[in-house]
Amino acid sequence: MNKKIIGSLLLAQSLWALDVPIDEVEKQVFKETITVNSKIVQLSSAKENIMARVGGQVMKYLVQQGQSVKRGQAIAIIESLELSKLSSELKLLRKQLVVHNKNYKILKSLFIKGLESMEKVNREERERDETASKIESIKSQLTMLGVSTKGAIKSNYTVYAQGSGKVSQVLVPTNSVVDANTPLVSIVKGGSSFLVKSYVPMNYVSNVKVGQEGKLVYGGKNYKMHISQILPELDEQTQQMVVLSSLDESVTNLFVNAYVDSKLSIGEPKSYLAVKKSALSFFNNEWVVFVPENHEEEEHHDEHEPEHEKHDDHEEEEVPYDIKVVKILKQNEAWVAVEGLNEHEDYVSDKSYYIKSLLLKSSLGGHGH
């Protein structure tokens, strides 16, 4: 038995011995984030306003002046025409998607029988995908409002406290009509409060809003926070916006006046095709993801080849995985949005370093080394 065949058998045995996890490419929601320079400040009796997330009519307050509240506690209920419109639009789009899916299957079946054109099949597929994309966009907006997208969607939503403290003032009377980002209730935090004072470039002025999430990078760790106030004046030295954020979890050994980095989520979240971070590998100076070989394509391609040529190709196929070069679009702690893969496509989600090692060994062996 020659060395090449022995090498192939050893690699095959290695692959069988290793449990390589396979997952499907799926859509994940990514938030646009920016990293900004920040400073830890301490304000006595810091105030925080609870804001309306979407315009509507204040139907009911669930707290009163002087009452102590905790983060996540329900503050008010708002009846929203905009929310009602989103609900109606989502319901209509879901019905349209059902029709598109049904039409697509029918057209594809007719195309296979030679009774319909590929142009109509592709057009129906595009319309189906556009409808699905619109559904995901509306669901993202509703999720940001804390509104469940399962079942019937109500025309009202609940405003929750972003932090703990005591209600100092109810700013808007019941039955008042308010716009998005209108302050409803003012909360005072007892004692001294640590805040993160961030300096944000002016080109983000329309993207930064009260209530948006963020992270404080401190001591090598990330701590959750949210924007509680946007100051009305620019910083004189940097000529940048000044944004104050409240910490949503305790931070040990936090020093006042410490200069730190912080990450702010801005704009609307968007859906992208994504893979797990552990799937990425840097191979031949490019970011790649390993995918299982498509044996059906290979068999179809080789069905008219002579038997001895098929045998040679089989010997060269030492690692049953293909390389897909990808472009990184977005990333978070666990996922990476990529371009270059298809939705529901299988990929190696972990231990990609092992596949890379086998490919390198296979490449060296193929050159006689």
C-alpha positions in Angstrom: 0.0 0.0 0.0 1.5 3.3 -1.0 2.2 6.2 1.4 -0.6 8.4 -0.1 -3.3 5.8 0.5 -1.9 5.1 4.0 -2.0 8.9 4.7 -5.6 9.1 3.5 -6.7 6.2 5.7 -5.0 7.8 8.8 -6.8 11.1 8.2 -10.1 9.4 7.7 -9.6 7.5 10.9 -8.8 10.7 12.7 -11.9 12.4 11.4 -14.1 9.4 12.4 -12.5 9.4 15.9 -13.3 13.1 16.3 -16.8 14.2 17.0 -17.0 17.3 14.7 -20.1 19.4 15.5 -22.2 20.4 12.6 -24.8 23.2 12.7 -26.9 25.1 10.2 -26.4 28.7 9.1 -29.2 30.7 10.7 -30.4 34.3 11.1 -29.3 36.2 14.1 -30.2 39.8 15.2 -27.2 42.1 15.6 -27.1 45.5 17.2 -25.0 48.3 15.8 -22.5 49.3 18.5 -19.9 52.0 18.8 -16.9 52.1 21.2 -16.5 55.6 22.9 -14.2 57.2 25.5 -15.9 57.4 28.9 -15.2 58.4 32.4 -16.6 57.1 35.7 -18.4 59.9 37.6 -20.4 60.0 40.9 -23.5 62.1 41.2 -25.5 62.4 44.4 -29.2 61.6 44.0 -28.9 61.0 40.3 -32.2 61.4 38.5 -33.4 59.1 35.7 -36.4 59.7 33.5 -38.6 56.7 32.4 -39.4 57.4 28.7 -42.2 56.4 26.3 -40.7 54.0 23.7 -43.5 54.6 21.1 -46.0 57.4 20.8 -49.5 56.9 22.1 -51.9 57.7 25.0 -51.0 57.2 28.6 -53.8 54.9 29.8 -52.6 54.0 33.3 -49.8 54.5 35.8 -48.8 51.5 37.9 -46.7 53.5 40.4 -47.2 56.7 42.3 -45.0 59.5 43.6 -42.8 58.5 46.5 -43.0 54.8 45.7 -39.8 52.7 45.6 -39.3 50.8 42.4 -36.9 48.1 41.1 -35.3 47.7 37.7 -37.8 46.0 35.4 -40.8 47.0 37.4 -43.9 48.0 35.3 -44.4 51.8 35.4 -47.2 52.7 32.9 -49.4 51.3 30.1 -49.6 53.2 26.8 -52.2 52.6 24.1 -50.4 53.1 20.8 -51.8 53.5 17.3 -48.4 52.9 15.9 -48.2 49.6 17.7 -51.6 48.7 16.4 -50.4 49.5 12.9 -47.3 47.3 13.4 -49.5 44.5 14.7 -51.9 44.7 11.7 -49.0 44.9 9.2 -47.3 41.9 10.8 -50.6 39.9 10.6 -51.0 40.8 6.9 -47.4 39.9 6.1 -47.6 36.5 7.8 -50.7 35.7 5.6 -48.8 36.9 2.5 -45.8 34.7 3.5 -48.1 31.6 3.7 -49.4 32.4 0.2 -45.9 33.0 -1.2 -44.6 29.7 0.3 -47.6 27.8 -1.2 -47.2 29.5 -4.7 -43.4 28.9 -4.6 -43.9 25.1 -4.1 -46.5 24.9 -6.8 -44.4 26.9 -9.3 -41.3 24.8 -8.5 -43.3 21.6 -9.0 -44.6 22.9 -12.4 -41.1 24.0 -13.4 -39.7 20.5 -12.8 -42.5 19.1 -15.0 -41.6 21.7 -17.7 -44.9 23.5 -17.3 -43.6 26.8 -15.8 -40.6 29.1 -16.4 -37.6 29.6 -14.0 -38.2 33.3 -14.2 -41.6 33.0 -12.4 -40.1 30.6 -9.8 -37.3 33.1 -9.1 -39.7 36.0 -8.9 -41.9 34.2 -6.4 -38.9 33.3 -4.4 -37.7 36.9 -4.2 -41.1 38.1 -3.2 -41.3 35.4 -0.5 -37.8 36.4 0.9 -38.7 40.1 0.9 -41.9 39.4 2.9 -40.0 37.3 5.4 -37.4 40.1 5.8 -40.2 42.6 6.5 -41.6 40.3 9.1 -38.2 40.0 10.8 -37.9 43.8 10.9 -41.3 44.3 12.5 -40.6 41.5 15.0 -37.3 43.2 16.0 -39.1 46.5 16.6 -41.7 44.8 18.7 -39.1 42.9 20.7 -37.3 46.2 21.5 -40.6 47.4 23.0 -40.9 44.2 25.1 -43.9 43.1 23.1 -44.2 39.4 22.4 -44.6 38.5 18.7 -46.3 35.1 19.5 -50.0 35.0 19.2 -52.3 38.0 19.0 -50.4 41.3 19.5 -52.1 43.9 21.7 -52.4 47.6 20.8 -50.9 48.7 24.1 -47.5 48.2 25.7 -46.0 48.5 29.1 -43.1 50.8 30.1 -40.7 49.4 32.6 -38.1 51.0 34.9 -34.6 50.9 33.6 -33.1 51.1 37.1 -34.0 51.1 40.8 -34.9 54.1 42.9 -37.8 56.2 44.2 -40.5 57.9 42.0 -39.9 61.6 42.5 -42.5 62.9 40.1 -45.1 61.8 37.5 -44.3 64.1 34.6 -47.3 63.5 32.3 -51.0 63.2 33.4 -53.1 60.1 32.6 -54.8 60.2 29.2 -52.2 62.5 27.8 -51.0 61.8 24.3 -47.2 61.5 24.1 -44.5 61.1 21.5 -41.7 58.6 21.5 -38.9 59.4 24.1 -41.3 61.6 26.1 -40.3 61.5 29.9 -43.2 59.9 31.9 -41.8 59.4 35.3 -38.7 60.8 37.1 -36.9 58.4 39.4 -34.2 59.5 42.0 -31.6 57.0 43.0 -30.9 57.0 46.8 -27.5 58.0 48.0 -24.5 58.3 45.7 -24.6 56.7 42.2 -21.9 55.8 39.8 -22.6 56.9 36.2 -20.6 56.4 33.0 -20.0 59.7 31.3 -19.4 59.0 27.6 -18.2 61.3 24.8 -20.0 60.5 21.5 -19.1 62.0 18.1 -21.7 64.3 16.6 -22.3 62.1 13.6 -24.2 59.7 15.9 -26.5 62.5 17.2 -29.6 61.0 15.5 -28.8 57.4 16.6 -28.3 57.8 20.3 -31.4 57.7 22.5 -32.3 57.4 26.2 -32.9 53.8 27.2 -30.5 52.2 24.7 -28.3 49.5 26.1 -24.5 49.6 26.5 -21.6 47.9 28.1 -18.8 49.3 30.4 -15.4 47.8 29.7 -13.7 47.7 33.1 -11.0 45.4 34.5 -11.1 43.1 31.5 -14.9 42.5 31.9 -18.1 43.9 30.3 -20.8 45.3 32.6 -24.4 46.0 31.4 -25.6 49.6 31.4 -28.2 51.8 29.7 -28.3 55.4 28.6 -30.2 57.4 31.2 -29.5 61.0 30.1 -28.2 63.0 27.1 -26.8 66.3 28.3 -28.0 69.4 26.3 -24.6 70.9 25.9 -21.5 69.7 24.1 -18.2 69.0 25.9 -16.1 72.2 25.5 -12.8 70.4 24.9 -13.9 67.5 22.6 -16.9 69.2 21.0 -18.8 65.9 21.4 -22.1 64.8 22.8 -22.1 64.0 26.5 -24.1 60.9 27.4 -24.7 59.6 30.9 -25.4 55.8 31.4 -26.6 54.0 34.5 -25.0 50.7 35.5 -27.4 47.7 35.6 -25.1 45.5 37.7 -22.6 46.1 40.5 -19.0 46.7 39.6 -16.3 45.9 42.2 -13.4 48.3 42.8 -14.9 51.1 40.7 -12.9 54.3 40.9 -14.3 57.7 40.3 -12.6 59.7 37.5 -11.2 56.5 35.9 -11.1 56.8 32.1 -12.6 53.7 30.4 -14.0 52.5 27.2 -17.7 51.8 26.8 -19.9 50.3 24.0 -23.2 51.8 23.1 -25.9 50.1 21.0 -27.3 52.5 18.4 -30.0 52.3 15.7 -32.4 49.5 15.0 -31.2 45.9 15.3 -30.9 44.0 12.0 -31.0 40.3 11.0 -28.0 38.7 9.3 -27.0 35.1 8.3 -24.6 34.0 11.0 -22.4 31.2 12.3 -21.0 30.6 15.7 -17.7 32.4 16.4 -16.0 29.0 17.0 -16.6 28.1 13.4 -14.3 30.8 12.0 -10.7 29.9 10.9 -8.0 32.0 9.3 -6.7 29.9 6.4 -4.5 31.1 3.5 -4.8 34.7 4.6 -8.6 34.6 4.5 -11.4 34.0 6.9 -13.1 30.7 6.1 -15.7 28.3 7.4 -15.5 24.5 6.8 -18.5 22.8 5.4 -19.2 19.1 4.7 -18.5 18.0 1.1 -21.4 17.9 -1.3 -21.1 14.3 -2.5 -24.1 14.5 -4.8 -22.4 17.2 -6.9 -19.2 15.2 -7.1 -21.0 12.0 -8.1 -23.0 13.8 -10.7 -19.8 15.5 -12.0 -17.9 12.2 -12.2 -20.5 9.8 -13.5 -19.0 9.8 -17.1 -15.4 9.6 -16.0 -13.3 6.4 -16.5 -13.1 4.1 -13.5 -9.3 4.7 -13.0 -9.8 8.5 -12.9 -12.6 8.1 -10.3 -10.2 6.0 -8.2 -7.5 8.6 -8.4 -9.9 11.4 -7.3 -11.0 9.3 -4.5 -7.5 8.9 -3.2 -7.0 12.7 -3.3 -10.1 13.4 -1.3 -8.4 13.0 2.1 -10.5 15.4 4.1 -14.3 15.3 3.6 -14.8 19.0 4.1 -14.8 22.0 1.7 -13.5 25.5 2.4 -15.9 28.5 2.1 -14.3 31.9 2.1 -16.5 34.4 4.1 -16.7 38.1 4.7 -17.3 39.2 8.3 -20.1 41.8 8.5 -21.0 42.0 12.2 -20.1 40.1 15.4 -21.1 39.8 19.1 -20.0 37.6 21.9 -21.2 34.4 20.4 -22.1 34.9 16.7 -20.5 36.3 13.6 -22.6 37.7 10.7 -21.0 36.5 7.4 -21.4 36.8 3.7 -20.6 33.8 1.5 -22.9 31.1 3.0 -26.6 30.2 2.5 -29.3 30.0 5.1 -29.7 26.5 6.5 -26.3 25.4 5.0 -24.4 22.9 7.1 -21.1 24.0 8.6 -18.5 22.9 11.1 -19.4 24.9 14.2 -16.5 24.0 16.4 -13.1 22.3 16.4 -12.4 24.0 13.0 -8.7 24.1 14.1 -8.6 20.3 13.7 -10.0 20.4 10.2 -7.5 23.1 9.3 -4.7 20.9 10.6 -5.8 17.9 8.6 -6.1 20.1 5.4 -2.6 21.4 5.9 -1.3 17.8 6.5 -3.1 16.6 3.4 -1.7 19.5 1.3 1.9 18.7 2.4 1.3 15.0 1.7 -0.1 15.7 -1.8 3.2 17.5 -2.7 5.3 14.5 -1.7 6.6 15.9 1.6 
